[in-house]
Amino acid sequence: MKSFTKLSVVSKGLTLFAAGLFVVSGVQAQDMKVGVVNTERIFREAAPYKAAQTKIEQEFSKRQKELETLANRVKNLADKLDKDAAVLSESDRNKRQRELVEADKDFQRTQREFKEDLNQRRNEEMANVIDRTNRVIKQIAETEKYDLVLQEAVYISPRVDITDKVLKALGK
């Protein structure tokens, strides 16, 4: 959350800085062509982002099912121990408790590895898609002769919003 807050403050600071440039430069600001991209909308709607999510889900679905199976095993062992605890001998109860603890440790370890691997793959895929998005934005800016393209702003006038152009270019 802190990094998002810092990013938001930096983004707002850059927006204010850009607005200050318009005021300071007076007449030149009127000749400046500015575009703004809504990155949240890009993440939500762009085909490459959706494709990356689908790819990751397919890649990790088998491991997700294995993790669910382990979780069910731990739950079943715990339920069986609770149900049978009153009629078990001390040694059998201790044996089942150790089995439950070992199964839970295995589940926790597997879950942690799964989350780490999933986050790493998600970061790799998103880095590729972000790089592609930035190239598309730069290409649009150069082709249409934008002087400044901002990502995110408090308010975006439809006149300077180029998000639809970016989404269209990413869809190709």
Summary of the structure (lengths in Angstrom):
residues: 172
radius of gyration: 26.3
end to end distance: 33.8
largest distance: 90.0
contacts: 431
relative contact order: 0.17
helix: 80%
strand: 5%
